[in-house]
Structure formats: C-alpha cells, structure tokens
Amino acid sequence: MNSSLERARKIRTGGVYAFFIIGSIIMIFPFVWMFLTSFKTVEESMIVPPTILPQSWQIKNFTDAMASLPFFSLYKNTILMIIWRVVCAVAFSSMAGYAFAKLNFKGKNILFSLVLIQMMLPSQIFITPQYQMLAKVGLTNTIFALVFPGLVSAFGTFFLRQSYMGIPDEIAEAAYLDGCNQWQTFYKVMAPLTTASMAALAVFTAVFAYGDLMWPLIVNTDLKMMTLSSGLATLRGQFSTNFPVMMAGSLLAMIPMVVLYLFFQKQFIEGVAMTGGK
Amino acid sequence: MVKASKHAKSESMWAYIMVAPTIIGLLALNIYPLIDTIKLSFSKTLPFGLYELKGIQNYVQMFASPEFWRANMNTIYFCVLTVPIGIFLSLVVAVMLNTKIKGQTAFRAIFFLPMVVAPAAVAMVWKWMFNTEYGIINTILAHKVNWITDANIVMITCAIVAIWSAIGYDAVLLLSGLQNISKSYYEAASLDGATKMQQFFHITLPMVSPTLFVVLIMRLMASIKVYDLIYMMIEESNPALTSAQSLMYLFYRESYVTGNRGLGSSVVIWTVALIGLVTVVQFVGQKKWVNYEV
C-alpha cells in the first residue's frame, strides 16, 4: 500500500519534470537558434537540412547590422526613454497616489475618475493627437517625443494609491504630530514604505517601454533617434532575406534587457506579478 | 478648532500640488487626445495636416470597406486562437509550478523569459524558424508549409508565437492566485479521500477563478489590440497581409502609411467600442463561473 503510493508519487514527479524539461526546450530553443544563426554566413543559413553549429563563427553579421543601424544611438535612446519614463511614472504616481489615498480635498472623486478613464482606454486612442501635438511644435525625432506618452502614468497612480491605502493612517498622523508637514510626511515617512511597489512599477514601466513598437515607429522616423524595437523593424525592411544579419540585430537588441533579467530575475517576475492584471 | 481648519486647508493645498503633475498630464496627454480622436473620426483629412468636420463620412467609408470587415474577422479569429489555448496552457504551467519540485524558480524564469525580450526581436526569430524554404520547423516536419505567406495558415502562425510569448506572464499571475489558496483545503480533501483530479476541479479551479477572470480579461483586451507581433511577422509586401491584418494594424496603415488619419481614428473608436462590449459581456458572464466566496 505504502510502496504503491510512493511509486505513484514518483511517477507524478517524473511527469512534472518531463513537462518542464520539454517546456523549457520550447521556450529557450528560439533564442539558441537566433544565437547560432547570427554567426552563420547567409549561404550556410540556407543549407537544407541546416547545420546546427556554424561551420566557422562569423562576426560579419554583427558588423553588417551595426553598419546599417546606429546601434549605439539606439541603445542610448532606448535607455534614456526608459529612465525618463520610469522616473516620471514613479515620482508623479507616488505623489498623486499618496494624495488620492491619504489626503482629503475637494474634487477628489472627479479627478480620480480621470485616472480610471485613462486606464480603461487602450493607448492607441491617444496616439494620433499625441503625435500631432508633437509634430505641430516640431518635437518629433527627439528623446522627449519617446518619453511623451509616458510622462504621467494613470496605471502607476492607481497602483501606488492601492499600496498607500494599505498603510495605516496612524503612521502619517504620528509623523504629523512629530512636526512633519504634509510633504515631509509623504517624502520622509510614507514613500519609503512603498519601496517594493515603486520597484514593481519601475520594472513594469521599463519592460513595456522597451517592447513598445507603434509609438516610436510613428514619432521618431529618423534612424538616429529610433529605439531598439523600431530600429529592428527598419532592419527587417533592409535585409528581408538575410536572416543571419536580422538574428544578429535581434540578439544585439535583446541582450541588455536579458542580462538585466538574469541578474534581477526575482524582482522582474515579482514586479510583474504585483502589477499584474493591467 | 482653528488649528484643525488650518490643518485641513494645508492638507488640501498639498493634495492639489501633489496631484497636479498627474492631472495636468492626463488632461493634456489623454483627455484632450481622446476628444480630438473622436473629432478626427468625424473629419475629412486634408493635405498639410488640416482637417474639416464632415460628419459620419469616415464611418460610412469604414463600414463599406471589405478590408475593415476582414480586419475584424482576423482580430476575432486571433482572439479565438490565442485566448482559450493560451490560458489553458498558462494554467497548466502555473499548477505545475505550484508543486514542490526542485528548480521551480529556474523553470519559472525560463517560461517568463519572452516577456523581457522586445516583441520585435521575438517576431524576427520566429519568422526565421517558420521560413518556408530554410526554416527549422519545416525541416523538422519534412513539409514545405507556407507558414507566413499562406492566407489560411498565417493567423495560426501568429497565434502560436503570441501564445508562446504570453504563457510565462499569465502563468506567473495565475501562480500568485494559486499560492493564495490555503493548504488546509487540500489536507481536508485528502483525508476525505479525494483524488488529485477531484481536488483540482473542486478546490483549485473555483479558488483560482477570480485570478483566472482577471487574466482572461487582460489577455482578451491585449489580443483585440494586437499589433506589434503581426506587424513584425507580416510586412506590407506579404500576399497574406489582408488575411493577417488586425484592427490595430489597419489603424496604423490607414493613419500612417496611407495618411488618412480621420478614417484611422474611426477604426480606433470602433476597436474601443468592441473592447468595451467584450468586457461588459465578460463581467456579466463571470457571475456564472467566478467564485468570490472564501
């Protein structure tokens, strides 16, 4: 009896492992194939059946990709866009989230309904007027244009409001009685208590800004002002049949975020799980 | 008393200062553009970025366009292909991740990996693997399937990539729902002799249904808005473009390739209405299967 139960459990554990090993291969293989292809010559990439390892490891695809796309500018633009969007989202959403959660003021519900309206609507509904506003003042093809739709974050406001609501009022009252004014209570006492939520919002904002394609494609058409995502879209147009170069370009575009992910894997996953549902 | 009212005054002053950046931003970046998009959808697009209010012309043109109806069908087809299978697979992964096994965190990280890779890069490698002549998938299948260019298959190809991309994200959300289920339910059920299958259907599924509902709504909305993946997989010159063009792809092409932003805006408004309708249906339907009792 006992040994048959034991056996059933072993079989089940074996099944779970088999599932995960097959699943992991399916999840990782595309990246392995991207890596291997990026070192092959075009001729080698067209051999049927394909070679697994490159016959000789070519770095020409990487130099070709870097010759047709200004990768250093793309990295720089993407990093600046992400930093600004994260800083704006975290700073402004913290302030507004705190006020909506903890302070009393007239018109609070009406103002908060603006936040909810924005959250419920897909971003594409704002794109054309946002683009036209920038075009009118000649600010397309700038870093500011990349950051523009992310200057404030309705989702961030909503999310941080939730986490401020989870902090007892007594803490703010104690700080106030200790002589802090409203700003000091917020900045020195309350905000530090939401560090985990701020980090989650930062990760969420960064991951989505990095992957965003439509906005950078529309607003920054100058090759030097593109992001990694929109740059890749351009590379696709230039090398439509040269897959090794496209794999090299994709690899260059994905490496920074994947490296960050390897180091901060737990924060990434927990950050996204916390903000989940958006 | 005097002090209390002074306190209240300073409190509301600080509140206005603190919400000001967000509210000003929302008004300028979202509320004004929202109104402007609605206005544009009723306007004729003139050269030099000018518009003229023209009534419902854009909508008439949109509803008369076969390409628009095709885009609707494509979008719905994409949702039908991705949402049920994607959520089922995510739930399976989440349940597996919730078992006590070694390497659980590593497996979770692997499934989550596509989330941190830009969809543009993801689409590129899949396009290469699905290549008809030299792609590894056709080599393995020993068949020359036109994954990207066959009008009947292209949407299935996009759906496979979409499911593969989202599975880890949805599984992580579902996993946090699973972890909130108290172990005592399972212990009680085991004592009563319930099998693992019975436990799954009578404890796990009802208890995780609120999270499942959130993931379903989110995934459905994201699928209706699908754009980047299809844009990267299917270029302008692809003969199967009209069979894969989603509503948001149509919006992009109409507004920024053809340059008819008025018509493009009508497409967005229509899509938002569609999302609203689907969400309402979901919220009504949830009463039948989502369990909020703890």
Contacts between the chains, C-beta under 8 A, distances in Angstrom:
chain1	res1	chain2	res2	distance
A	12	B	196	7.8
A	13	B	99	7.9
A	13	B	101	6.6
A	16	B	96	5.5
A	16	B	99	5.6
A	16	B	101	5.7
A	17	B	101	6.8
A	19	B	92	8.0
A	19	B	96	5.8
A	20	B	96	6.6
A	20	B	101	7.7
A	20	B	103	7.5
A	20	B	107	4.7
A	23	B	93	6.9
A	23	B	107	7.4
A	23	B	110	7.8
A	23	B	111	6.7
A	24	B	107	6.4
A	24	B	110	4.8
A	24	B	111	7.7
A	26	B	164	7.3
A	27	B	110	5.2
A	27	B	111	5.7
A	27	B	113	6.1
A	27	B	114	7.1
A	27	B	164	7.4
A	27	B	168	7.4
A	28	B	110	6.2
A	28	B	113	7.4
A	30	B	122	7.6
A	30	B	125	4.8
A	30	B	126	6.4
A	30	B	129	6.4
A	30	B	164	7.9
A	31	B	113	7.5
A	31	B	117	7.7
A	31	B	125	7.2
A	33	B	125	6.6
A	33	B	128	7.5
A	33	B	129	6.3
A	33	B	136	6.2
A	34	B	121	7.9
A	34	B	124	7.7
A	34	B	125	4.3
A	34	B	128	7.6
A	37	B	128	6.6
A	45	B	134	6.4
A	46	B	133	7.3
A	46	B	134	5.0
A	47	B	134	7.8
A	48	B	133	7.5
A	48	B	134	6.3
A	48	B	139	6.4
A	49	B	139	5.2
A	50	B	134	6.9
A	50	B	136	6.1
A	50	B	139	6.2
A	92	B	21	4.5
A	92	B	22	5.0
A	92	B	25	7.0
A	93	B	22	6.8
A	95	B	18	4.0
A	95	B	19	7.2
A	95	B	21	6.9
A	95	B	22	7.3
A	96	B	18	6.1
A	96	B	19	4.6
A	96	B	21	7.3
A	96	B	22	3.8
A	96	B	23	7.4
A	98	B	18	6.3
A	99	B	14	7.4
A	99	B	15	4.4
A	99	B	18	4.1
A	99	B	19	4.8
A	100	B	19	6.9
A	103	B	11	5.4
A	103	B	12	7.2
A	103	B	14	6.7
A	103	B	15	3.9
A	103	B	18	7.5
A	104	B	8	7.0
A	104	B	11	6.1
A	104	B	12	6.6
A	104	B	15	7.3
A	105	B	11	7.2
A	105	B	12	3.9
A	105	B	15	3.9
A	105	B	16	6.3
A	106	B	12	6.7
A	108	B	15	7.6
A	111	B	19	6.0
A	111	B	23	5.6
A	114	B	23	6.5
A	114	B	26	4.9
A	114	B	27	7.2
A	114	B	30	7.7
A	114	B	31	6.4
A	115	B	22	7.4
A	115	B	26	6.8
A	117	B	30	7.5
A	117	B	31	7.4
A	117	B	34	7.7
A	118	B	26	5.6
A	118	B	30	4.6
A	118	B	31	7.9
A	121	B	30	7.6
A	121	B	34	6.8
A	121	B	272	6.3
A	122	B	221	7.3
A	122	B	225	5.2
A	122	B	268	7.9
A	122	B	271	7.1
A	122	B	272	6.3
A	122	B	275	6.5
A	124	B	225	6.7
A	124	B	227	7.8
A	124	B	248	5.9
A	124	B	251	6.3
A	124	B	268	5.4
A	124	B	271	7.3
A	125	B	33	7.4
A	125	B	34	6.2
A	125	B	37	5.4
A	125	B	268	5.1
A	125	B	269	7.4
A	125	B	272	5.6
A	126	B	29	6.7
A	126	B	30	5.5
A	126	B	33	4.1
A	126	B	34	6.6
A	126	B	37	7.1
A	127	B	33	7.9
A	127	B	268	8.0
A	128	B	33	7.6
A	128	B	36	7.7
A	128	B	37	6.2
A	128	B	40	6.4
A	128	B	255	5.9
A	128	B	261	5.3
A	128	B	264	6.5
A	128	B	265	6.0
A	128	B	268	7.7
A	129	B	32	6.8
A	129	B	33	3.5
A	129	B	36	3.8
A	129	B	37	5.9
A	129	B	40	7.3
A	130	B	29	6.5
A	130	B	33	5.4
A	132	B	36	7.8
A	132	B	49	6.8
A	133	B	28	8.0
A	133	B	33	7.8
A	135	B	49	7.0
A	136	B	49	7.8
A	148	B	29	7.3
A	149	B	29	6.2
A	151	B	25	5.2
A	151	B	29	6.4
A	152	B	21	6.4
A	152	B	22	4.8
A	152	B	25	3.1
A	152	B	26	6.0
A	152	B	29	6.6
A	153	B	22	8.0
A	154	B	22	7.8
A	154	B	26	6.3
A	154	B	30	7.3
A	157	B	22	5.5
A	181	B	10	7.3
A	181	B	14	7.7
A	182	B	10	6.3
A	182	B	11	6.1
A	182	B	14	3.7
A	182	B	15	8.0
A	183	B	14	6.2
A	186	B	14	7.9
A	186	B	18	7.2
A	207	B	115	6.5
A	207	B	116	6.1
A	210	B	116	7.9
A	210	B	118	5.9
A	211	B	118	4.7
A	211	B	119	5.3
A	211	B	120	7.7
A	211	B	228	7.4
A	213	B	118	7.7
A	213	B	119	6.5
A	213	B	120	5.8
A	213	B	227	7.4
A	213	B	228	4.0
A	213	B	231	6.8
A	213	B	232	7.5
A	214	B	227	5.9
A	214	B	228	6.7
A	214	B	231	7.9
A	214	B	248	7.7
A	214	B	252	6.2
A	217	B	256	8.0
A	218	B	252	7.9
A	218	B	256	5.6
A	228	B	118	6.3
A	228	B	120	7.7
A	229	B	118	4.7
A	229	B	119	7.5
A	229	B	120	4.4
A	229	B	121	8.0
A	229	B	228	7.8
A	230	B	120	7.7
A	232	B	118	7.1
A	232	B	120	4.2
A	232	B	121	6.2
A	232	B	124	6.5
A	232	B	232	7.7
A	233	B	120	5.9
A	233	B	231	7.3
A	233	B	232	6.5
A	236	B	124	6.7
A	236	B	232	6.7
A	236	B	235	6.9
A	237	B	235	7.2
A	240	B	235	7.2
A	243	B	128	4.6
A	243	B	131	7.1
A	243	B	134	7.6
A	246	B	124	5.3
A	246	B	128	7.0
A	247	B	124	7.1
A	247	B	125	6.6
A	247	B	128	6.5
A	249	B	124	7.7
A	250	B	120	7.6
A	250	B	121	4.0
A	250	B	124	4.5
A	250	B	125	6.1
A	251	B	121	7.9
A	253	B	118	6.1
A	253	B	120	7.1
A	253	B	121	5.2
A	254	B	117	4.7
A	254	B	118	6.4
A	254	B	121	4.6
A	257	B	116	4.9
A	257	B	117	6.9
A	257	B	118	7.5
A	258	B	113	7.5
A	258	B	116	6.2
A	258	B	117	6.7
A	260	B	116	7.6
A	261	B	109	8.0
A	261	B	113	7.3
A	261	B	116	4.4
A	265	B	105	7.9
A	265	B	109	4.9
A	266	B	105	7.7
A	268	B	112	7.4
A	268	B	115	7.9
A	268	B	116	6.4
A	269	B	108	6.5
A	269	B	109	6.9
A	269	B	112	5.5
A	269	B	172	5.7
A	272	B	112	7.8
A	272	B	115	6.8
A	272	B	169	6.6
A	272	B	172	6.3
A	273	B	172	5.0
A	273	B	173	6.2
A	273	B	175	7.6
A	273	B	176	5.0
A	276	B	172	7.2
A	276	B	173	4.2
A	276	B	176	7.1
A	276	B	214	7.5
A	276	B	215	8.0
A	276	B	218	7.9
A	277	B	173	7.0
A	277	B	214	4.6
A	277	B	215	7.7
A	277	B	218	5.9
A	278	B	218	7.1
